[in-house]
Amino acid sequence: MRHPSRRPRTRRPSVATRPVVLALLIPALALLVLLAGAPSTAESVQRPTAANAAAAPHAGAAAPNAAAPSLRLGPGALHETRTSKTVAPGVTHLTITRGHASPDDHWTVTAGLATGEPEITALERRLRELGHTPRREAVAGPDPRGPPGRPMATAVRVGAFATADKANRLRAELVRAGLGARVHHTSEDGHHTTGPWHLDVLVLEPAAATRLSVELGQGHVEGVETVSSVARRTGALAAVNGGFYVTPNARREPGPWLAGTPGDPAGLTVVGGDLLSESVRHRPALVLPGPSGDGDGPAVRRLATRLSVTTSSGSTHTVTGLNRLPGLVPSCGGTWATGRGHAAHHDYTCGSPDDLVVITPAYGPQAPTGDGRQALLDDNGRVTALQDRLGGPVPPGGSVVQAKGAAATWLATHARPGDRLRLRDQVTDPDTRQQLRLTPGLDIVDGGPLLLRDGRTALDPVRDGWSPEAVDGHDRRTFYNEWYLRRNPRTAAGITASGHLVLMTADGRHPGHSAGLTIPEAAAVMRSLGAVDALNLDGGGSTTLVTHGRVRNTPSDPAGERPVATTLLLPPATDH
């Protein structure tokens, strides 16, 4: 929140002060070899990896680089090709294809997941009653709460089909019988497969990386826009989808979905130094200091927000949200009015009956509507009106403080017309307890899970909100399996030891074109690409990479590009 009455912030520490161990140099060298080994051409050129050069057709057309590392995906001997193009000085676009469709993979129907023998046999018995022969298959990973090595659940399945149509007909039959059946392609299960995989990677040298910024869909919080549209509107040379968000046509109630304002970022978001959305607990974020970032480059950090409002009389109240619908906390992990934090639950909306939310002009022209009490503030933070309903225009340069429940009672008791409300916002690193200075050029986009830290895999699904544990009675095992353990389209960002920024998209949900990545595979791929710190960004149908106005990957939604809330942009270089 940018506001004339807020307190000054302390200088944030340079990320360069974090110790770097010798092991971090290895991925950086791998990145340099990767860039040096890929041919830079105006047209696509396939480059076989050394392990497959002899077997690759027309291998002599592009000399392989024997030292180039291959991706850590599938068997080591898989055929891999790479194309390198220069997007702009200091910016390279790599296209990587790897592997091939396996004759063992097929379409199937998963009748359900079960974790104990009674639950498994009950599912099997029901399928036999319907005239089908069930089979058991373990999911591709353990329960993160332990014990290690034991599959989180067993998938009870029926059928093996060459086409999705036949599987969908069987699924419809099982759904009519009351089973929560899903259609799956086994190449996406997370188990052994030969692929194929299709990845697009942007590698930005340190100087170019400082130009990367965050843009809101349609220019404000309440809105979504495709990545290619944002790129055209801003004239960006390259663009990649950003963080998680509330999708259009969202519900307005708590539950196992993202509810609230369409376009609301579901996590920490800063644009141009303005804090626009609160953090989800301590989830990671991509920090982009901008060209004037005190010498710092982009970084991946765990961050948390701390917000409050203080009246002229000295009464202070926790601000529980920014630029969202009061009462609904997307992905949970926020702060209750008591100041007590609660756990993150990705793609789940928690209710907050005593919410106090600040709406700024970045939200859009009209504040959220609903029951509650609100105070209108001018550009000096003075209360110009108190109202018993939520909604109406957001004062230009000012803000709206919206409250529900006990917070509404506090606002009615302590705020009077003419009073000045001081809004205070802090972004801190919970690991170091140090505060970030929100400079005018600073942008931050939310993400998760954290993939890499100091060159090592750093997966902690429970901390980041991907636990399979039930929430408010809602079973999260299927969510965890579908989202985390199975392969999906992914977008990820990482930083190398030398300060290069790596932006990766992996296509998925297109059997025969690209299988997608599990979250552990995404971590391994980012490490293969030279990153030492990395985080996952929004994926699925949101995964999009654009250069020079054209979408370079294959989005997974049948309708094509999905409108998103935040986009990472690389503007043209400017001469000074």
C-alpha positions as CSV (number, residue, x, y, z in Angstrom):
1,M,0.0,0.0,0.0
2,R,1.5,3.3,-1.0
3,H,0.1,6.0,1.3
4,P,1.4,9.4,2.5
5,S,0.8,8.6,6.2
6,R,2.6,5.2,6.3
7,R,5.8,4.9,8.3
8,P,9.2,4.7,6.6
9,R,10.7,1.2,6.1
10,T,14.1,0.0,6.9
11,R,16.6,-0.9,4.2
12,R,16.3,-4.5,3.1
13,P,19.5,-6.6,3.1
14,S,21.2,-7.5,-0.1
15,V,20.5,-11.1,-1.2
16,A,24.2,-11.2,-2.1
17,T,25.1,-11.4,1.6
18,R,23.7,-15.0,1.8
19,P,26.6,-17.4,1.9
20,V,27.2,-19.4,-1.3
21,V,28.8,-22.8,-1.0
22,L,31.1,-24.3,-3.6
23,A,28.4,-26.7,-4.7
24,L,26.4,-23.8,-6.1
25,L,29.0,-23.3,-8.9
26,I,28.2,-26.6,-10.5
27,P,24.7,-25.7,-11.7
28,A,26.0,-22.3,-12.9
29,L,28.7,-24.0,-15.0
30,A,26.0,-26.4,-16.3
31,L,23.9,-23.4,-17.5
32,L,26.9,-21.8,-19.3
33,V,27.5,-25.1,-21.1
34,L,23.8,-25.5,-21.9
35,L,23.7,-22.0,-23.5
36,A,27.0,-22.5,-25.3
37,G,26.1,-25.9,-26.6
38,A,22.7,-24.9,-28.2
39,P,22.8,-23.5,-31.7
40,S,21.5,-20.0,-32.1
41,T,19.5,-19.8,-35.4
42,A,16.7,-17.9,-37.0
43,E,15.0,-21.1,-37.7
44,S,14.5,-24.2,-35.5
45,V,17.5,-26.5,-35.4
46,Q,17.4,-29.8,-33.6
47,R,20.4,-30.8,-31.6
48,P,20.7,-34.4,-30.3
49,T,22.3,-35.0,-27.0
50,A,25.6,-36.8,-27.0
51,A,24.1,-40.0,-25.7
52,N,21.8,-40.2,-28.7
53,A,23.8,-38.6,-31.4
54,A,24.7,-41.9,-33.1
55,A,21.1,-43.0,-33.2
56,A,19.6,-39.7,-34.1
57,P,18.6,-39.2,-37.8
58,H,20.6,-36.6,-39.6
59,A,22.8,-36.2,-36.6
60,G,25.5,-34.5,-38.6
61,A,23.2,-31.6,-39.4
62,A,23.9,-30.1,-36.0
63,A,27.0,-31.0,-34.1
64,P,26.2,-32.2,-30.6
65,N,28.0,-30.8,-27.6
66,A,29.4,-33.7,-25.6
67,A,29.3,-31.7,-22.3
68,A,25.8,-30.5,-22.6
69,P,23.7,-31.8,-19.7
70,S,20.4,-33.5,-20.5
71,L,17.3,-33.0,-18.5
72,R,16.6,-35.3,-15.5
73,L,13.5,-36.7,-17.0
74,G,12.9,-40.4,-17.7
75,P,15.6,-42.8,-18.7
76,G,19.0,-41.2,-19.2
77,A,19.3,-42.5,-22.8
78,L,16.2,-40.7,-24.1
79,H,16.6,-38.6,-27.3
80,E,16.7,-34.9,-26.5
81,T,16.8,-31.9,-28.9
82,R,17.3,-28.3,-28.3
83,T,16.8,-25.1,-30.2
84,S,18.3,-21.7,-29.1
85,K,17.1,-18.3,-30.3
86,T,18.2,-14.8,-29.2
87,V,15.1,-12.8,-28.1
88,A,17.2,-9.7,-27.3
89,P,20.7,-9.0,-26.1
90,G,21.2,-11.0,-22.9
91,V,18.0,-13.0,-23.4
92,T,17.9,-16.5,-24.9
93,H,14.9,-18.7,-25.7
94,L,15.6,-22.5,-25.5
95,T,13.1,-25.0,-26.8
96,I,13.8,-28.5,-25.5
97,T,12.0,-31.7,-26.5
98,R,12.8,-35.1,-24.9
99,G,11.7,-38.6,-25.1
100,H,8.8,-40.3,-27.0
101,A,5.4,-41.8,-26.4
102,S,5.6,-45.2,-24.7
103,P,3.5,-48.1,-26.1
104,D,2.8,-49.0,-22.5
105,D,0.9,-45.8,-21.7
106,H,-2.9,-45.6,-22.2
107,W,-6.1,-44.0,-21.1
108,T,-7.8,-45.4,-18.0
109,V,-10.5,-44.6,-15.5
110,T,-9.7,-44.0,-11.8
111,A,-12.7,-44.9,-9.7
112,G,-11.2,-43.4,-6.6
113,L,-8.2,-43.3,-4.2
114,A,-8.1,-45.4,-1.0
115,T,-5.6,-45.6,1.8
116,G,-6.6,-48.8,3.7
117,E,-7.6,-52.3,2.8
118,P,-11.3,-51.9,3.8
119,E,-11.6,-48.8,1.7
120,I,-9.9,-50.4,-1.3
121,T,-11.9,-53.6,-1.1
122,A,-15.2,-51.6,-0.9
123,L,-14.3,-49.7,-4.1
124,E,-13.4,-53.0,-5.8
125,R,-16.6,-54.7,-4.7
126,R,-18.7,-51.8,-6.0
127,L,-16.9,-52.0,-9.4
128,R,-17.5,-55.7,-9.7
129,E,-21.2,-55.2,-8.9
130,L,-21.2,-52.9,-11.9
131,G,-19.6,-55.6,-14.1
132,H,-16.1,-54.3,-14.2
133,T,-12.7,-55.8,-13.3
134,P,-10.8,-53.4,-11.0
135,R,-7.0,-53.2,-10.5
136,R,-4.8,-51.5,-7.9
137,E,-2.1,-49.1,-8.7
138,A,0.0,-47.1,-6.2
139,V,0.2,-43.4,-6.6
140,A,3.6,-41.9,-7.4
141,G,4.7,-40.7,-4.0
142,P,4.4,-41.0,-0.3
143,D,2.3,-39.0,2.2
144,P,4.5,-36.0,3.1
145,R,3.5,-36.5,6.7
146,G,5.2,-39.9,6.7
147,P,6.2,-42.7,6.8
148,P,8.6,-42.2,3.9
149,G,8.6,-44.8,1.1
150,R,5.0,-45.8,1.5
151,P,2.6,-44.7,-1.3
152,M,0.2,-42.0,-0.1
153,A,-2.8,-44.0,-1.5
154,T,-3.9,-46.7,-3.9
155,A,-5.7,-45.8,-7.1
156,V,-8.5,-48.3,-8.0
157,R,-8.8,-48.3,-11.7
158,V,-10.8,-49.9,-14.6
159,G,-9.9,-50.3,-18.3
160,A,-7.1,-49.5,-20.7
161,F,-8.0,-47.6,-23.8
162,A,-6.3,-46.2,-26.8
163,T,-8.5,-43.1,-26.9
164,A,-9.9,-40.7,-24.4
165,D,-13.5,-41.1,-25.8
166,K,-13.9,-44.7,-24.6
167,A,-12.5,-43.8,-21.2
168,N,-14.9,-40.9,-20.9
169,R,-17.9,-43.1,-21.7
170,L,-16.9,-45.5,-18.9
171,R,-16.4,-42.6,-16.5
172,A,-19.9,-41.3,-17.3
173,E,-21.3,-44.7,-16.4
174,L,-19.4,-44.8,-13.1
175,V,-20.4,-41.2,-12.2
176,R,-24.0,-42.2,-12.7
177,A,-23.5,-45.0,-10.3
178,G,-22.3,-42.5,-7.6
179,L,-18.5,-42.9,-8.0
180,G,-16.2,-39.9,-8.3
181,A,-14.4,-41.3,-11.3
182,R,-11.7,-39.5,-13.3
183,V,-10.1,-40.1,-16.7
184,H,-6.3,-40.3,-16.7
185,H,-3.5,-41.0,-19.2
186,T,-0.9,-43.1,-17.5
187,S,2.0,-41.1,-19.0
188,E,0.9,-38.4,-16.5
189,D,0.8,-40.6,-13.4
190,G,4.2,-39.6,-12.2
191,H,5.6,-43.2,-12.6
192,H,8.2,-44.3,-15.1
193,T,7.5,-43.1,-18.7
194,T,9.5,-42.1,-21.7
195,G,7.6,-38.9,-22.2
196,P,7.5,-37.1,-24.4
197,W,8.3,-33.7,-22.9
198,H,8.3,-30.2,-24.5
199,L,9.8,-27.3,-22.5
200,D,10.4,-23.6,-23.3
201,V,13.0,-21.8,-21.3
202,L,13.9,-18.1,-21.1
203,V,17.4,-17.4,-19.8
204,L,18.1,-13.8,-18.8
205,E,21.6,-12.6,-18.1
206,P,21.8,-10.5,-14.9
207,A,21.6,-7.1,-16.6
208,A,18.5,-8.2,-18.6
209,A,16.9,-9.8,-15.5
210,T,16.7,-6.4,-13.8
211,R,14.2,-5.3,-16.4
212,L,11.7,-8.0,-15.7
213,S,8.5,-6.7,-14.1
214,V,5.0,-7.8,-13.1
215,E,1.9,-6.6,-14.8
216,L,-1.7,-7.0,-13.6
217,G,-4.4,-8.3,-16.0
218,Q,-6.2,-5.3,-17.4
219,G,-4.0,-3.1,-15.3
220,H,-5.7,-3.8,-12.0
221,V,-6.5,-6.5,-9.4
222,E,-10.1,-7.1,-10.4
223,G,-9.3,-8.5,-13.9
224,V,-7.6,-11.2,-15.9
225,E,-5.9,-11.1,-19.3
226,T,-4.1,-13.5,-21.5
227,V,-0.3,-13.4,-21.5
228,S,-0.1,-12.6,-25.2
229,S,-2.6,-9.7,-24.8
230,V,-0.6,-8.3,-21.9
231,A,2.6,-8.6,-24.0
232,R,0.9,-6.7,-27.0
233,R,-0.5,-4.1,-24.7
234,T,2.8,-3.3,-23.1
235,G,5.1,-4.0,-26.1
236,A,7.0,-6.6,-24.1
237,L,9.7,-8.7,-25.9
238,A,8.9,-11.7,-23.8
239,A,6.3,-12.7,-21.2
240,V,5.4,-15.6,-18.9
241,N,2.4,-16.2,-16.7
242,G,2.9,-15.4,-13.1
243,G,1.3,-16.4,-9.8
244,F,-1.9,-18.1,-8.5
245,Y,-5.2,-16.2,-8.6
246,V,-9.0,-16.4,-8.2
247,T,-10.5,-17.4,-11.6
248,P,-13.5,-15.8,-13.2
249,N,-17.0,-17.1,-12.2
250,A,-15.5,-17.9,-8.8
251,R,-17.8,-18.8,-5.9
252,R,-18.3,-16.4,-3.0
253,E,-18.1,-18.9,-0.1
254,P,-15.4,-20.8,1.7
255,G,-14.5,-24.3,0.5
256,P,-12.2,-26.5,-1.6
257,W,-11.9,-23.8,-4.4
258,L,-10.5,-20.3,-4.8
259,A,-13.3,-17.9,-4.0
260,G,-13.7,-14.1,-4.1
261,T,-12.8,-11.4,-6.6
262,P,-11.8,-12.7,-10.0
263,G,-8.2,-11.8,-10.6
264,D,-7.3,-11.5,-7.0
265,P,-3.7,-12.9,-6.6
266,A,-3.8,-15.8,-4.1
267,G,-0.6,-14.7,-2.5
268,L,2.0,-11.9,-2.0
269,T,2.0,-9.4,-4.9
270,V,3.9,-6.1,-5.2
271,V,3.8,-4.0,-8.4
272,G,6.0,-0.8,-8.6
273,G,6.7,-0.9,-4.9
274,D,3.0,-1.0,-4.0
275,L,1.9,-4.0,-1.9
276,L,-1.3,-5.2,-3.5
277,S,-2.0,-8.6,-2.0
278,E,-1.1,-10.2,1.3
279,S,1.1,-13.3,1.6
280,V,-0.1,-16.9,2.0
281,R,1.7,-17.7,5.2
282,H,5.4,-18.0,4.4
283,R,5.2,-19.2,0.9
284,P,8.0,-18.4,-1.6
285,A,7.9,-15.5,-4.0
286,L,10.0,-14.2,-6.9
287,V,11.5,-10.9,-6.0
288,L,12.3,-8.5,-8.8
289,P,14.2,-5.4,-7.5
290,G,14.2,-3.6,-10.8
291,P,17.1,-1.6,-12.4
292,S,17.5,0.6,-9.2
293,G,17.4,-2.3,-6.7
294,D,20.5,-1.2,-4.8
295,G,22.7,-3.7,-6.8
296,D,20.5,-6.7,-5.9
297,G,19.3,-9.0,-8.6
298,P,16.2,-11.2,-8.7
299,A,15.8,-13.6,-5.9
300,V,13.6,-16.4,-4.6
301,R,12.6,-15.9,-1.0
302,R,10.1,-17.0,1.6
303,L,8.2,-13.9,2.5
304,A,5.4,-12.8,4.9
305,T,3.3,-9.7,5.2
306,R,2.4,-7.8,8.4
307,L,-0.3,-5.2,8.1
308,S,-2.1,-2.8,10.5
309,V,-4.2,0.3,10.7
310,T,-3.9,2.9,13.5
311,T,-6.5,5.6,14.3
312,S,-5.9,9.2,15.4
313,S,-6.7,8.0,19.0
314,G,-3.9,5.4,18.9
315,S,-6.1,2.3,18.6
316,T,-4.5,-0.3,16.3
317,H,-6.1,-3.2,14.4
318,T,-4.6,-6.0,12.3
319,V,-5.3,-5.6,8.6
320,T,-6.1,-9.2,7.5
321,G,-6.3,-8.6,3.8
322,L,-5.6,-6.4,0.8
323,N,-7.7,-5.8,-2.3
324,R,-9.9,-8.9,-1.9
325,L,-13.5,-9.7,-1.0
326,P,-13.8,-9.5,2.8
327,G,-14.6,-12.7,4.6
328,L,-12.8,-15.0,2.0
329,V,-9.1,-15.8,2.2
330,P,-7.9,-17.6,-1.0
331,S,-5.4,-20.4,-0.2
332,C,-5.8,-19.5,3.5
333,G,-2.5,-18.9,5.3
334,G,-3.4,-15.4,6.2
335,T,-3.6,-13.7,9.6
336,W,-6.7,-13.7,11.8
337,A,-7.8,-10.4,13.4
338,T,-6.2,-11.7,16.6
339,G,-2.9,-11.7,14.8
340,R,-2.6,-15.5,14.9
341,G,-1.6,-17.0,11.6
342,H,-3.2,-20.1,10.1
343,A,-1.9,-22.8,7.8
344,A,-1.8,-22.5,4.0
345,H,-4.1,-24.7,2.0
346,H,-3.6,-24.3,-1.7
347,D,-6.7,-23.9,-3.8
348,Y,-8.9,-23.8,-0.7
349,T,-10.7,-20.7,0.6
350,C,-10.9,-20.1,4.3
351,G,-13.6,-18.0,5.9
352,S,-12.6,-15.0,8.0
353,P,-15.7,-13.7,9.8
354,D,-13.9,-10.8,11.5
355,D,-12.0,-9.5,8.4
356,L,-10.5,-6.1,8.0
357,V,-9.5,-5.5,4.4
358,V,-8.0,-2.4,2.7
359,I,-9.0,-1.7,-0.9
360,T,-6.7,0.6,-2.9
361,P,-7.2,2.2,-6.3
362,A,-5.2,-0.8,-7.8
363,Y,-8.2,-3.0,-7.0
364,G,-10.3,-1.3,-9.7
365,P,-12.8,1.6,-9.8
366,Q,-15.4,-0.1,-7.6
367,A,-14.8,-1.6,-4.2
368,P,-16.2,-5.1,-3.4
369,T,-19.9,-5.1,-2.3
370,G,-21.6,-7.0,0.5
371,D,-22.5,-6.8,4.2
372,G,-20.2,-4.9,6.6
373,R,-18.9,-1.5,7.5
374,Q,-16.5,0.6,5.6
375,A,-14.5,3.9,5.9
376,L,-13.6,6.0,2.9
377,L,-10.1,7.6,3.1
378,D,-8.7,10.4,1.0
379,D,-5.2,10.7,-0.3
380,N,-4.0,11.9,3.1
381,G,-5.5,9.0,5.0
382,R,-8.4,11.0,6.5
383,V,-11.8,9.5,6.9
384,T,-14.3,11.2,4.6
385,A,-17.2,8.9,5.2
386,L,-18.4,5.9,7.2
387,Q,-20.9,3.6,5.6
388,D,-23.0,0.6,6.7
389,R,-22.7,-1.3,3.4
390,L,-19.7,-2.3,1.4
391,G,-19.1,-1.1,-2.1
392,G,-19.0,2.1,-4.2
393,P,-16.2,3.9,-5.9
394,V,-12.6,3.7,-4.6
395,P,-11.5,7.3,-3.8
396,P,-8.7,8.4,-6.3
397,G,-5.4,8.3,-4.5
398,G,-7.2,7.1,-1.3
399,S,-8.5,3.8,-0.1
400,V,-11.5,2.0,1.5
401,V,-11.2,0.1,4.8
402,Q,-13.8,-2.6,4.7
403,A,-14.7,-4.7,7.8
404,K,-16.9,-7.5,8.9
405,G,-17.8,-9.0,12.3
406,A,-15.7,-7.8,15.3
407,A,-13.6,-5.8,12.9
408,A,-16.6,-3.8,11.8
409,T,-17.4,-3.1,15.5
410,W,-13.9,-1.8,16.0
411,L,-14.1,0.4,13.0
412,A,-17.4,1.9,14.1
413,T,-16.0,2.5,17.6
414,H,-12.6,4.0,16.7
415,A,-13.0,5.7,13.3
416,R,-14.7,9.1,12.9
417,P,-15.0,11.5,10.0
418,G,-11.9,13.7,9.9
419,D,-9.8,11.2,11.8
420,R,-6.5,10.1,10.1
421,L,-5.9,6.4,9.7
422,R,-2.3,5.4,9.4
423,L,-1.8,2.2,7.3
424,R,1.3,0.2,7.9
425,D,2.5,-2.6,5.7
426,Q,5.6,-4.7,6.1
427,V,7.1,-7.5,4.0
428,T,9.6,-9.6,5.9
429,D,11.7,-12.7,5.4
430,P,10.6,-15.2,8.2
431,D,13.9,-17.0,8.0
432,T,16.1,-14.0,8.6
433,R,13.5,-11.7,10.2
434,Q,14.7,-8.9,8.0
435,Q,12.4,-6.5,6.3
436,L,12.3,-5.7,2.6
437,R,12.2,-2.1,1.5
438,L,9.4,-1.5,-0.9
439,T,11.2,0.7,-3.4
440,P,9.3,2.2,-6.4
441,G,10.9,-0.3,-8.9
442,L,10.3,-3.5,-6.8
443,D,7.9,-6.2,-8.1
444,I,7.1,-9.5,-6.3
445,V,5.0,-12.3,-7.6
446,D,3.7,-15.2,-5.4
447,G,4.4,-18.9,-6.1
448,G,4.9,-22.3,-4.5
449,P,5.9,-24.8,-3.7
450,L,9.6,-23.9,-3.1
451,L,11.6,-26.2,-5.4
452,L,15.3,-25.4,-4.7
453,R,17.2,-23.6,-2.0
454,D,21.0,-23.2,-2.2
455,G,21.3,-25.8,-4.9
456,R,19.4,-28.5,-3.0
457,T,15.8,-29.8,-3.4
458,A,13.7,-27.9,-0.9
459,L,10.2,-29.5,-1.2
460,D,8.0,-29.0,1.8
461,P,4.4,-29.6,0.6
462,V,2.8,-29.3,4.1
463,R,4.4,-26.0,4.9
464,D,3.6,-24.6,1.4
465,G,-0.1,-25.7,1.5
466,W,-0.2,-28.9,-0.5
467,S,-0.8,-31.4,2.4
468,P,-3.2,-34.3,1.6
469,E,-4.7,-33.8,5.1
470,A,-8.4,-33.1,5.1
471,V,-9.5,-29.5,5.7
472,D,-12.9,-28.8,7.3
473,G,-13.9,-32.4,6.5
474,H,-12.9,-32.1,2.8
475,D,-10.7,-35.0,1.6
476,R,-7.5,-33.6,0.1
477,R,-5.8,-36.8,-1.0
478,T,-7.1,-36.6,-4.6
479,F,-6.1,-32.9,-4.8
480,Y,-2.6,-33.7,-3.6
481,N,-2.3,-36.6,-6.1
482,E,-3.7,-34.6,-9.0
483,W,-1.8,-31.4,-8.4
484,Y,1.5,-32.5,-6.8
485,L,2.3,-36.1,-7.7
486,R,0.9,-36.3,-11.2
487,R,2.3,-34.6,-14.2
488,N,0.8,-31.3,-15.3
489,P,1.8,-28.2,-17.3
490,R,4.2,-26.2,-15.1
491,T,5.8,-22.8,-15.0
492,A,8.8,-22.2,-12.8
493,A,11.4,-19.5,-12.1
494,G,14.9,-19.9,-10.8
495,I,18.1,-18.0,-10.1
496,T,21.6,-19.4,-10.9
497,A,24.7,-18.8,-8.8
498,S,25.9,-16.3,-11.4
499,G,22.7,-14.3,-11.2
500,H,21.0,-15.5,-14.4
501,L,17.2,-15.7,-14.3
502,V,15.6,-18.9,-15.7
503,L,11.9,-19.0,-16.6
504,M,10.7,-22.4,-17.6
505,T,7.4,-23.6,-19.0
506,A,6.6,-27.3,-19.5
507,D,3.6,-28.3,-21.7
508,G,1.3,-31.0,-20.4
509,R,-2.1,-32.7,-20.6
510,H,-1.3,-33.4,-24.3
511,P,-0.4,-37.2,-24.5
512,G,2.0,-37.7,-27.5
513,H,3.1,-34.0,-27.3
514,S,4.2,-33.5,-23.7
515,A,3.4,-35.4,-20.5
516,G,4.0,-32.5,-18.1
517,L,6.0,-32.6,-14.9
518,T,5.4,-33.7,-11.3
519,I,6.5,-31.2,-8.7
520,P,9.6,-33.3,-7.8
521,E,10.4,-33.4,-11.6
522,A,10.0,-29.6,-11.8
523,A,12.6,-29.3,-9.1
524,A,15.0,-31.7,-10.9
525,V,14.5,-29.9,-14.2
526,M,15.3,-26.5,-12.7
527,R,18.4,-27.9,-11.2
528,S,19.4,-29.3,-14.6
529,L,18.9,-25.9,-16.1
530,G,21.4,-24.4,-13.6
531,A,19.1,-22.9,-11.0
532,V,20.2,-22.9,-7.3
533,D,17.1,-21.3,-6.0
534,A,13.7,-21.9,-7.7
535,L,10.0,-21.9,-7.1
536,N,6.9,-23.2,-8.9
537,L,4.5,-20.6,-10.4
538,D,1.0,-21.0,-11.6
539,G,0.7,-23.9,-14.0
540,G,-2.0,-26.0,-15.7
541,G,-4.0,-24.1,-18.2
542,S,-2.2,-20.9,-17.1
543,T,1.2,-22.0,-18.3
544,T,2.1,-19.7,-21.2
545,L,5.3,-18.3,-22.7
546,V,5.4,-15.5,-25.3
547,T,8.2,-14.0,-27.3
548,H,7.8,-11.2,-29.9
549,G,4.0,-11.4,-29.6
550,R,3.7,-15.1,-30.3
551,V,2.7,-17.9,-27.9
552,R,5.6,-20.4,-28.1
553,N,4.3,-23.2,-26.0
554,T,1.1,-25.2,-26.3
555,P,-1.4,-24.2,-23.6
556,S,-3.5,-27.1,-22.3
557,D,-7.0,-25.6,-22.1
558,P,-9.1,-26.7,-25.1
559,A,-10.1,-23.0,-25.7
560,G,-6.4,-22.0,-25.9
561,E,-4.8,-19.3,-23.8
562,R,-6.2,-18.9,-20.3
563,P,-6.6,-15.3,-19.0
564,V,-4.4,-14.8,-15.9
565,A,-4.0,-12.3,-13.1
566,T,-0.3,-11.5,-13.2
567,T,2.3,-11.7,-16.0
568,L,6.1,-11.5,-15.9
569,L,7.2,-9.0,-18.6
570,L,10.5,-8.2,-20.3
571,P,10.1,-4.7,-21.8
572,P,12.4,-3.5,-24.6
573,A,15.8,-2.1,-23.5
574,T,15.9,1.7,-23.3
575,D,18.8,3.9,-24.0
576,H,19.8,6.3,-21.2
